[in-house]
């Protein structure tokens, strides 16, 4: 399995240059059965990363372009009257795919954003009183422009809390950007990618990640982090129970990716900025700065 994971990361590195740390976090999020939020300025590869992961994982992929006039029915689907059968039939929307790219999610209104809440939490949608199960696996990768840009609607806390991780890509370094300028078109390279894993292998890896051992002292450490976030003056609001579960799940997956059978405190610290920063209210917008008190002031048992 480690060979498979290494092949996934190496293949993605050929498309998204100089961003191995972000690629590994994104893969960790998906192997943890979580949803991913990528926040950054336009043009740094957010959409390219999501499309690359979908191709390498062999998942059905659908991009939904969120705009100010998009409606929940454009995402979920709607019932249309069949004149021949004299009845309404439900036409599924793009959310009925294995991987959804909610592109520029914060350019849509809160009403449209809310269409994803039930899907992300319960892997189902309810339309006119009837519930429809979504695909398995089901992932949402959302891209978000910085809130200071024109035409954005900030995501509410309830929506942010459903994303296991938030990452930023940032500008490429000099060497990576030169390779981009001299290399082939990224979309052409993506079209040539072959799946590196089957759906059955993906499900097996996810099960094995969940089986990674977390000792009692390790759980004490995670609880200490959660309690500090709730009690400290560094934050206006603390981490939710969902955030605590997400932190443990992501740490287990990271340990698995590092070929270990037990979680170390270092695993928790590696995933903490991506898992916790978007859930905490803090004066800074930098993920590392937001979680710095949790790492520096909470003692490891």
Secondary structure by P-SEA (a helix, b strand, c coil): caaaaaaaaaaaaacccccaaaaaaaaaaaaacbbbbbbccccccaaaaaaaaaaaaccbbbbbbccccccccccbbbbbbcccccbbbbbbcccccccccccccccccccccccccccccccccccccbbbbbcccbbbbbbbccccccccccccaaaaaacccccccccccaaaaaaaaacccaaaaaaaccccccaaaaaaaaaaaaaccccaaaaaaaaaaaaaaaccccccccccaaaaaaaaaaaaaaaaaaccccccaaaaaaacccccccccccccccccccccccccccccc
